[in-house]
């Protein structure tokens, strides 16, 4: 009798292990239909005007992603293995980046961690460490075209390069030039563009950590005042949110100043506290505003096209949001910071069906 029970326990354990192995061998690309929560259906602007932005899904934490064994099997697994996997929620999610296939990295400086959400494999992991250094206040994340992850830690004054699985590659050597790295973006040439909030400059390093250029803000009369987030477009033009000047600054790939747009205010087209910035495939510019609780979309001349969101707790509403990122498929990832969640939208191009 006892032998039969033991055999059944071993068989169930093997089946569980095998199912996990097979899941790990499947494609890591998320099926298109899996991106959308059909219960939502929110679009901007409202009908009868043609929709340009659609809310796909809201992720509150691991419970929305992790595939959990149920009932007796779950309890049996806990009994045999002797441990239970612990997850924790978003606390203050800020900068966000994604590979477009379901892998999302979210910096959470209040708890010193980068959340790693894989929607394709239904897994959630965490990055606490970079080499021998424990993360303290990670605020920026970016991916290069090989899929390597870059993390800025504003407290440590460090920029780290890791592989997409979280294994450590190196700390970027800045030779003491960078003090408080915040927003970070990687160009098509794998050049590292990083904003320093304390020094109030933008530094550009090549893939071998050589300092190429410094954008000092001398080309405009106000100079930088608390620059924080940065993005690059498909032509490697650079966009910086100059937070306390209430503007977005635009530069070409060499760092040459092009133009600025924005002003202080609470009306559409103005900024109260601009944070994250991102650019879609049509080179429309998205600017997150934490105080206005929305993201506004501008054309290249700085003309307002649309704004999305308002303060609140419901899906599509925001509470002191910060980071924004747009992937290769024009999906828009938003760190809804004080709602302790992330939201994913879709930019509906002319050739996309609503």
TIPAKOL-37814 format. One record per residue (C-alpha): residue number from 0; residue in one letter; z, x, y. Coordinates in steps of 0.1 Angstrom, whole numbers, always signed. Layout:
<recs>
<resi=NUM; resn=A; pz=Z; px=X; py=Y>
...
</recs>
This chain:
<recs>
<resi=0; resn=X; pz=+0; px=+0; py=+0>
<resi=1; resn=X; pz=+10; px=+28; py=+24>
<resi=2; resn=X; pz=-21; px=+48; py=+15>
<resi=3; resn=X; pz=-43; px=+18; py=+23>
<resi=4; resn=X; pz=-27; px=+14; py=+57>
<resi=5; resn=X; pz=-31; px=+51; py=+65>
<resi=6; resn=X; pz=-68; px=+50; py=+55>
<resi=7; resn=X; pz=-74; px=+20; py=+77>
<resi=8; resn=X; pz=-57; px=+38; py=+106>
<resi=9; resn=X; pz=-79; px=+69; py=+101>
<resi=10; resn=X; pz=-110; px=+48; py=+99>
<resi=11; resn=X; pz=-103; px=+30; py=+131>
<resi=12; resn=X; pz=-96; px=+63; py=+149>
<resi=13; resn=X; pz=-128; px=+78; py=+136>
<resi=14; resn=X; pz=-147; px=+48; py=+149>
<resi=15; resn=X; pz=-131; px=+51; py=+183>
<resi=16; resn=X; pz=-139; px=+88; py=+185>
<resi=17; resn=X; pz=-175; px=+82; py=+173>
<resi=18; resn=X; pz=-180; px=+55; py=+199>
<resi=19; resn=X; pz=-168; px=+78; py=+226>
<resi=20; resn=X; pz=-191; px=+105; py=+214>
<resi=21; resn=X; pz=-221; px=+83; py=+213>
<resi=22; resn=X; pz=-213; px=+70; py=+248>
<resi=23; resn=X; pz=-212; px=+105; py=+261>
<resi=24; resn=X; pz=-246; px=+112; py=+246>
<resi=25; resn=X; pz=-263; px=+83; py=+263>
<resi=26; resn=X; pz=-283; px=+86; py=+295>
<resi=27; resn=X; pz=-262; px=+91; py=+326>
<resi=28; resn=X; pz=-285; px=+70; py=+347>
<resi=29; resn=X; pz=-272; px=+36; py=+356>
<resi=30; resn=X; pz=-294; px=+6; py=+348>
<resi=31; resn=X; pz=-307; px=-11; py=+379>
<resi=32; resn=X; pz=-292; px=-45; py=+372>
<resi=33; resn=X; pz=-257; px=-29; py=+368>
<resi=34; resn=X; pz=-256; px=-20; py=+405>
<resi=35; resn=X; pz=-252; px=-56; py=+416>
<resi=36; resn=X; pz=-223; px=-80; py=+414>
<resi=37; resn=X; pz=-241; px=-113; py=+413>
<resi=38; resn=X; pz=-210; px=-131; py=+427>
<resi=39; resn=X; pz=-215; px=-116; py=+461>
<resi=40; resn=X; pz=-250; px=-123; py=+476>
<resi=41; resn=X; pz=-241; px=-112; py=+511>
<resi=42; resn=X; pz=-270; px=-101; py=+534>
<resi=43; resn=X; pz=-275; px=-90; py=+570>
<resi=44; resn=X; pz=-289; px=-104; py=+592>
<resi=45; resn=X; pz=-282; px=-140; py=+581>
<resi=46; resn=X; pz=-310; px=-164; py=+571>
<resi=47; resn=X; pz=-335; px=-175; py=+582>
<resi=48; resn=X; pz=-340; px=-139; py=+595>
<resi=49; resn=X; pz=-354; px=-116; py=+569>
<resi=50; resn=X; pz=-325; px=-96; py=+552>
<resi=51; resn=X; pz=-324; px=-58; py=+557>
<resi=52; resn=X; pz=-291; px=-50; py=+542>
<resi=53; resn=X; pz=-275; px=-64; py=+510>
<resi=54; resn=X; pz=-240; px=-60; py=+496>
<resi=55; resn=X; pz=-243; px=-48; py=+460>
<resi=56; resn=X; pz=-207; px=-44; py=+448>
<resi=57; resn=X; pz=-172; px=-36; py=+458>
<resi=58; resn=X; pz=-151; px=-11; py=+439>
<resi=59; resn=X; pz=-113; px=-14; py=+444>
<resi=60; resn=X; pz=-103; px=+12; py=+418>
<resi=61; resn=X; pz=-106; px=+24; py=+382>
<resi=62; resn=X; pz=-102; px=-11; py=+369>
<resi=63; resn=X; pz=-137; px=-19; py=+382>
<resi=64; resn=X; pz=-153; px=+10; py=+364>
<resi=65; resn=X; pz=-135; px=+22; py=+333>
<resi=66; resn=X; pz=-145; px=+6; py=+300>
<resi=67; resn=X; pz=-112; px=-2; py=+283>
<resi=68; resn=X; pz=-106; px=-9; py=+246>
<resi=69; resn=X; pz=-89; px=-42; py=+242>
<resi=70; resn=X; pz=-60; px=-57; py=+223>
<resi=71; resn=X; pz=-50; px=-42; py=+190>
<resi=72; resn=X; pz=-74; px=-13; py=+192>
<resi=73; resn=X; pz=-60; px=-2; py=+225>
<resi=74; resn=X; pz=-24; px=-3; py=+212>
<resi=75; resn=X; pz=-35; px=+15; py=+180>
<resi=76; resn=X; pz=-51; px=+42; py=+200>
<resi=77; resn=X; pz=-19; px=+47; py=+221>
<resi=78; resn=X; pz=+1; px=+48; py=+189>
<resi=79; resn=X; pz=-21; px=+74; py=+172>
<resi=80; resn=X; pz=-29; px=+97; py=+201>
<resi=81; resn=X; pz=+6; px=+93; py=+216>
<resi=82; resn=X; pz=-5; px=+91; py=+252>
<resi=83; resn=X; pz=-21; px=+67; py=+277>
<resi=84; resn=X; pz=-47; px=+77; py=+303>
<resi=85; resn=X; pz=-33; px=+72; py=+337>
<resi=86; resn=X; pz=-54; px=+63; py=+367>
<resi=87; resn=X; pz=-46; px=+58; py=+403>
<resi=88; resn=X; pz=-61; px=+38; py=+432>
<resi=89; resn=X; pz=-78; px=+49; py=+464>
<resi=90; resn=X; pz=-53; px=+56; py=+491>
<resi=91; resn=X; pz=-73; px=+66; py=+522>
<resi=92; resn=X; pz=-109; px=+72; py=+510>
<resi=93; resn=X; pz=-129; px=+91; py=+536>
<resi=94; resn=X; pz=-160; px=+111; py=+531>
<resi=95; resn=X; pz=-182; px=+99; py=+502>
<resi=96; resn=X; pz=-213; px=+113; py=+484>
<resi=97; resn=X; pz=-234; px=+101; py=+454>
<resi=98; resn=X; pz=-262; px=+114; py=+432>
<resi=99; resn=X; pz=-281; px=+81; py=+431>
<resi=100; resn=X; pz=-276; px=+77; py=+394>
<resi=101; resn=X; pz=-241; px=+63; py=+394>
<resi=102; resn=X; pz=-220; px=+94; py=+401>
<resi=103; resn=X; pz=-198; px=+91; py=+432>
<resi=104; resn=X; pz=-174; px=+116; py=+448>
<resi=105; resn=X; pz=-148; px=+103; py=+473>
<resi=106; resn=X; pz=-125; px=+126; py=+493>
<resi=107; resn=X; pz=-90; px=+112; py=+497>
<resi=108; resn=X; pz=-70; px=+135; py=+520>
<resi=109; resn=X; pz=-37; px=+116; py=+520>
<resi=110; resn=X; pz=-32; px=+124; py=+483>
<resi=111; resn=X; pz=-51; px=+157; py=+481>
<resi=112; resn=X; pz=-77; px=+146; py=+456>
<resi=113; resn=X; pz=-114; px=+139; py=+452>
<resi=114; resn=X; pz=-120; px=+108; py=+431>
<resi=115; resn=X; pz=-150; px=+111; py=+407>
<resi=116; resn=X; pz=-164; px=+77; py=+397>
<resi=117; resn=X; pz=-192; px=+76; py=+371>
<resi=118; resn=X; pz=-206; px=+41; py=+370>
<resi=119; resn=X; pz=-232; px=+50; py=+344>
<resi=120; resn=X; pz=-206; px=+62; py=+318>
<resi=121; resn=X; pz=-177; px=+40; py=+330>
<resi=122; resn=X; pz=-155; px=+70; py=+336>
<resi=123; resn=X; pz=-131; px=+79; py=+364>
<resi=124; resn=X; pz=-118; px=+115; py=+369>
<resi=125; resn=X; pz=-101; px=+135; py=+396>
<resi=126; resn=X; pz=-105; px=+169; py=+412>
<resi=127; resn=X; pz=-71; px=+183; py=+423>
<resi=128; resn=X; pz=-79; px=+220; py=+422>
<resi=129; resn=X; pz=-106; px=+244; py=+433>
<resi=130; resn=X; pz=-101; px=+277; py=+414>
<resi=131; resn=X; pz=-66; px=+288; py=+419>
<resi=132; resn=X; pz=-61; px=+267; py=+450>
<resi=133; resn=X; pz=-47; px=+232; py=+449>
<resi=134; resn=X; pz=-65; px=+208; py=+473>
<resi=135; resn=X; pz=-43; px=+197; py=+502>
<resi=136; resn=X; pz=-64; px=+176; py=+526>
<resi=137; resn=X; pz=-100; px=+173; py=+513>
<resi=138; resn=X; pz=-120; px=+155; py=+539>
<resi=139; resn=X; pz=-157; px=+163; py=+532>
<resi=140; resn=X; pz=-179; px=+162; py=+502>
<resi=141; resn=X; pz=-216; px=+170; py=+497>
<resi=142; resn=X; pz=-241; px=+176; py=+469>
<resi=143; resn=X; pz=-269; px=+201; py=+468>
<resi=144; resn=X; pz=-302; px=+195; py=+451>
<resi=145; resn=X; pz=-289; px=+211; py=+419>
<resi=146; resn=X; pz=-260; px=+187; py=+418>
<resi=147; resn=X; pz=-233; px=+212; py=+428>
<resi=148; resn=X; pz=-204; px=+197; py=+447>
<resi=149; resn=X; pz=-190; px=+211; py=+480>
<resi=150; resn=X; pz=-156; px=+201; py=+492>
<resi=151; resn=X; pz=-140; px=+209; py=+526>
<resi=152; resn=X; pz=-103; px=+211; py=+529>
<resi=153; resn=X; pz=-92; px=+208; py=+566>
<resi=154; resn=X; pz=-57; px=+220; py=+559>
<resi=155; resn=X; pz=-66; px=+250; py=+538>
<resi=156; resn=X; pz=-95; px=+258; py=+562>
<resi=157; resn=X; pz=-117; px=+262; py=+531>
<resi=158; resn=X; pz=-151; px=+252; py=+517>
<resi=159; resn=X; pz=-154; px=+251; py=+479>
<resi=160; resn=X; pz=-184; px=+250; py=+457>
<resi=161; resn=X; pz=-179; px=+234; py=+422>
<resi=162; resn=X; pz=-202; px=+222; py=+395>
<resi=163; resn=X; pz=-207; px=+185; py=+391>
<resi=164; resn=X; pz=-182; px=+185; py=+362>
<resi=165; resn=X; pz=-155; px=+199; py=+386>
<resi=166; resn=X; pz=-155; px=+234; py=+373>
<resi=167; resn=X; pz=-151; px=+260; py=+400>
<resi=168; resn=X; pz=-180; px=+282; py=+413>
<resi=169; resn=X; pz=-166; px=+299; py=+444>
<resi=170; resn=X; pz=-150; px=+295; py=+478>
<resi=171; resn=X; pz=-176; px=+298; py=+505>
<resi=172; resn=X; pz=-170; px=+331; py=+524>
<resi=173; resn=X; pz=-169; px=+322; py=+561>
<resi=174; resn=X; pz=-153; px=+355; py=+573>
<resi=175; resn=X; pz=-127; px=+336; py=+593>
<resi=176; resn=X; pz=-153; px=+319; py=+615>
<resi=177; resn=X; pz=-144; px=+284; py=+602>
<resi=178; resn=X; pz=-109; px=+271; py=+609>
<resi=179; resn=X; pz=-108; px=+233; py=+602>
<resi=180; resn=X; pz=-139; px=+223; py=+582>
<resi=181; resn=X; pz=-145; px=+185; py=+581>
<resi=182; resn=X; pz=-179; px=+169; py=+577>
<resi=183; resn=X; pz=-204; px=+187; py=+555>
<resi=184; resn=X; pz=-240; px=+182; py=+545>
<resi=185; resn=X; pz=-265; px=+203; py=+525>
<resi=186; resn=X; pz=-301; px=+208; py=+535>
<resi=187; resn=X; pz=-331; px=+208; py=+513>
<resi=188; resn=X; pz=-329; px=+246; py=+514>
<resi=189; resn=X; pz=-293; px=+244; py=+502>
<resi=190; resn=X; pz=-281; px=+255; py=+536>
<resi=191; resn=X; pz=-245; px=+245; py=+542>
<resi=192; resn=X; pz=-240; px=+225; py=+575>
<resi=193; resn=X; pz=-203; px=+221; py=+583>
<resi=194; resn=X; pz=-185; px=+207; py=+613>
<resi=195; resn=X; pz=-153; px=+225; py=+625>
<resi=196; resn=X; pz=-130; px=+200; py=+643>
<resi=197; resn=X; pz=-107; px=+227; py=+658>
<resi=198; resn=X; pz=-134; px=+251; py=+670>
<resi=199; resn=X; pz=-156; px=+221; py=+679>
<resi=200; resn=X; pz=-188; px=+237; py=+666>
<resi=201; resn=X; pz=-213; px=+232; py=+638>
<resi=202; resn=X; pz=-218; px=+262; py=+614>
<resi=203; resn=X; pz=-249; px=+267; py=+592>
<resi=204; resn=X; pz=-247; px=+291; py=+562>
<resi=205; resn=X; pz=-274; px=+299; py=+538>
<resi=206; resn=X; pz=-270; px=+295; py=+500>
<resi=207; resn=X; pz=-255; px=+330; py=+498>
<resi=208; resn=X; pz=-228; px=+323; py=+525>
<resi=209; resn=X; pz=-246; px=+342; py=+552>
<resi=210; resn=X; pz=-240; px=+327; py=+587>
<resi=211; resn=X; pz=-274; px=+316; py=+600>
<resi=212; resn=X; pz=-267; px=+296; py=+631>
<resi=213; resn=X; pz=-239; px=+281; py=+652>
<resi=214; resn=X; pz=-244; px=+249; py=+671>
<resi=215; resn=X; pz=-220; px=+252; py=+700>
<resi=216; resn=X; pz=-227; px=+222; py=+721>
<resi=217; resn=X; pz=-238; px=+242; py=+751>
<resi=218; resn=X; pz=-271; px=+223; py=+753>
<resi=219; resn=X; pz=-255; px=+191; py=+767>
<resi=220; resn=X; pz=-231; px=+188; py=+797>
<resi=221; resn=X; pz=-202; px=+172; py=+779>
<resi=222; resn=X; pz=-200; px=+198; py=+751>
<resi=223; resn=X; pz=-186; px=+187; py=+717>
<resi=224; resn=X; pz=-153; px=+167; py=+718>
<resi=225; resn=X; pz=-139; px=+162; py=+683>
<resi=226; resn=X; pz=-171; px=+164; py=+662>
<resi=227; resn=X; pz=-163; px=+153; py=+627>
<resi=228; resn=X; pz=-191; px=+140; py=+604>
<resi=229; resn=X; pz=-226; px=+154; py=+598>
<resi=230; resn=X; pz=-257; px=+143; py=+580>
<resi=231; resn=X; pz=-292; px=+158; py=+574>
<resi=232; resn=X; pz=-324; px=+138; py=+570>
<resi=233; resn=X; pz=-354; px=+145; py=+547>
<resi=234; resn=X; pz=-368; px=+169; py=+573>
<resi=235; resn=X; pz=-334; px=+187; py=+576>
<resi=236; resn=X; pz=-328; px=+174; py=+611>
<resi=237; resn=X; pz=-291; px=+174; py=+618>
<resi=238; resn=X; pz=-270; px=+144; py=+630>
<resi=239; resn=X; pz=-234; px=+149; py=+642>
<resi=240; resn=X; pz=-209; px=+123; py=+653>
<resi=241; resn=X; pz=-193; px=+135; py=+685>
<resi=242; resn=X; pz=-163; px=+112; py=+682>
<resi=243; resn=X; pz=-145; px=+115; py=+715>
<resi=244; resn=X; pz=-177; px=+116; py=+735>
<resi=245; resn=X; pz=-187; px=+84; py=+717>
<resi=246; resn=X; pz=-221; px=+98; py=+708>
<resi=247; resn=X; pz=-244; px=+109; py=+680>
<resi=248; resn=X; pz=-260; px=+143; py=+686>
<resi=249; resn=X; pz=-294; px=+151; py=+671>
<resi=250; resn=X; pz=-307; px=+186; py=+663>
<resi=251; resn=X; pz=-338; px=+199; py=+645>
<resi=252; resn=X; pz=-336; px=+220; py=+613>
<resi=253; resn=X; pz=-331; px=+252; py=+634>
<resi=254; resn=X; pz=-302; px=+238; py=+653>
<resi=255; resn=X; pz=-322; px=+231; py=+685>
<resi=256; resn=X; pz=-308; px=+202; py=+704>
<resi=257; resn=X; pz=-330; px=+171; py=+705>
<resi=258; resn=X; pz=-312; px=+142; py=+721>
<resi=259; resn=X; pz=-281; px=+121; py=+720>
<resi=260; resn=X; pz=-273; px=+84; py=+720>
<resi=261; resn=X; pz=-242; px=+62; py=+724>
<resi=262; resn=X; pz=-215; px=+53; py=+749>
<resi=263; resn=X; pz=-180; px=+41; py=+749>
<resi=264; resn=X; pz=-176; px=+3; py=+745>
<resi=265; resn=X; pz=-170; px=-26; py=+722>
<resi=266; resn=X; pz=-204; px=-43; py=+724>
<resi=267; resn=X; pz=-232; px=-37; py=+699>
<resi=268; resn=X; pz=-249; px=-4; py=+705>
<resi=269; resn=X; pz=-217; px=+12; py=+719>
<resi=270; resn=X; pz=-190; px=+31; py=+700>
<resi=271; resn=X; pz=-152; px=+28; py=+700>
<resi=272; resn=X; pz=-145; px=+55; py=+673>
<resi=273; resn=X; pz=-177; px=+67; py=+656>
<resi=274; resn=X; pz=-170; px=+84; py=+623>
<resi=275; resn=X; pz=-195; px=+88; py=+594>
<resi=276; resn=X; pz=-233; px=+91; py=+599>
<resi=277; resn=X; pz=-261; px=+88; py=+575>
<resi=278; resn=X; pz=-299; px=+85; py=+575>
<resi=279; resn=X; pz=-321; px=+63; py=+552>
<resi=280; resn=X; pz=-356; px=+70; py=+539>
<resi=281; resn=X; pz=-372; px=+55; py=+570>
<resi=282; resn=X; pz=-350; px=+78; py=+591>
<resi=283; resn=X; pz=-329; px=+49; py=+605>
<resi=284; resn=X; pz=-295; px=+62; py=+616>
<resi=285; resn=X; pz=-263; px=+46; py=+604>
<resi=286; resn=X; pz=-231; px=+52; py=+623>
<resi=287; resn=X; pz=-197; px=+40; py=+610>
<resi=288; resn=X; pz=-172; px=+29; py=+636>
<resi=289; resn=X; pz=-136; px=+27; py=+624>
<resi=290; resn=X; pz=-123; px=+7; py=+654>
<resi=291; resn=X; pz=-152; px=-18; py=+655>
<resi=292; resn=X; pz=-150; px=-21; py=+617>
<resi=293; resn=X; pz=-188; px=-19; py=+612>
<resi=294; resn=X; pz=-217; px=+3; py=+607>
<resi=295; resn=X; pz=-245; px=+1; py=+633>
<resi=296; resn=X; pz=-281; px=+10; py=+625>
<resi=297; resn=X; pz=-303; px=+27; py=+651>
<resi=298; resn=X; pz=-339; px=+40; py=+652>
<resi=299; resn=X; pz=-348; px=+76; py=+661>
<resi=300; resn=X; pz=-348; px=+68; py=+698>
<resi=301; resn=X; pz=-312; px=+54; py=+696>
<resi=302; resn=X; pz=-323; px=+18; py=+699>
<resi=303; resn=X; pz=-299; px=-6; py=+680>
<resi=304; resn=X; pz=-315; px=-24; py=+651>
<resi=305; resn=X; pz=-286; px=-41; py=+634>
<resi=306; resn=X; pz=-249; px=-40; py=+628>
<resi=307; resn=X; pz=-231; px=-48; py=+596>
<resi=308; resn=X; pz=-195; px=-58; py=+590>
<resi=309; resn=X; pz=-164; px=-70; py=+609>
<resi=310; resn=X; pz=-127; px=-64; py=+605>
<resi=311; resn=X; pz=-112; px=-82; py=+575>
<resi=312; resn=X; pz=-103; px=-80; py=+538>
<resi=313; resn=X; pz=-132; px=-100; py=+522>
<resi=314; resn=X; pz=-162; px=-83; py=+506>
<resi=315; resn=X; pz=-185; px=-70; py=+533>
<resi=316; resn=X; pz=-157; px=-68; py=+558>
<resi=317; resn=X; pz=-140; px=-35; py=+567>
<resi=318; resn=X; pz=-107; px=-21; py=+578>
<resi=319; resn=X; pz=-108; px=+13; py=+596>
<resi=320; resn=X; pz=-137; px=+26; py=+576>
<resi=321; resn=X; pz=-147; px=+62; py=+578>
<resi=322; resn=X; pz=-174; px=+78; py=+556>
<resi=323; resn=X; pz=-209; px=+66; py=+549>
<resi=324; resn=X; pz=-236; px=+81; py=+527>
<resi=325; resn=X; pz=-272; px=+70; py=+517>
<resi=326; resn=X; pz=-287; px=+81; py=+484>
<resi=327; resn=X; pz=-323; px=+87; py=+474>
<resi=328; resn=X; pz=-327; px=+50; py=+465>
<resi=329; resn=X; pz=-314; px=+38; py=+499>
<resi=330; resn=X; pz=-281; px=+26; py=+485>
<resi=331; resn=X; pz=-254; px=+28; py=+512>
<resi=332; resn=X; pz=-219; px=+39; py=+502>
<resi=333; resn=X; pz=-191; px=+31; py=+525>
<resi=334; resn=X; pz=-155; px=+43; py=+525>
<resi=335; resn=X; pz=-135; px=+12; py=+535>
<resi=336; resn=X; pz=-105; px=+33; py=+542>
<resi=337; resn=X; pz=-77; px=+10; py=+550>
<resi=338; resn=X; pz=-89; px=-17; py=+525>
<resi=339; resn=X; pz=-84; px=+11; py=+500>
<resi=340; resn=X; pz=-118; px=+6; py=+484>
<resi=341; resn=X; pz=-155; px=+16; py=+486>
<resi=342; resn=X; pz=-184; px=-8; py=+491>
<resi=343; resn=X; pz=-220; px=-3; py=+481>
<resi=344; resn=X; pz=-250; px=-18; py=+500>
<resi=345; resn=X; pz=-287; px=-17; py=+497>
<resi=346; resn=X; pz=-312; px=-11; py=+525>
<resi=347; resn=X; pz=-341; px=-35; py=+518>
<resi=348; resn=X; pz=-373; px=-17; py=+528>
<resi=349; resn=X; pz=-405; px=-37; py=+534>
<resi=350; resn=X; pz=-416; px=-31; py=+498>
<resi=351; resn=X; pz=-383; px=-43; py=+483>
<resi=352; resn=X; pz=-377; px=-78; py=+471>
<resi=353; resn=X; pz=-345; px=-94; py=+485>
</recs>
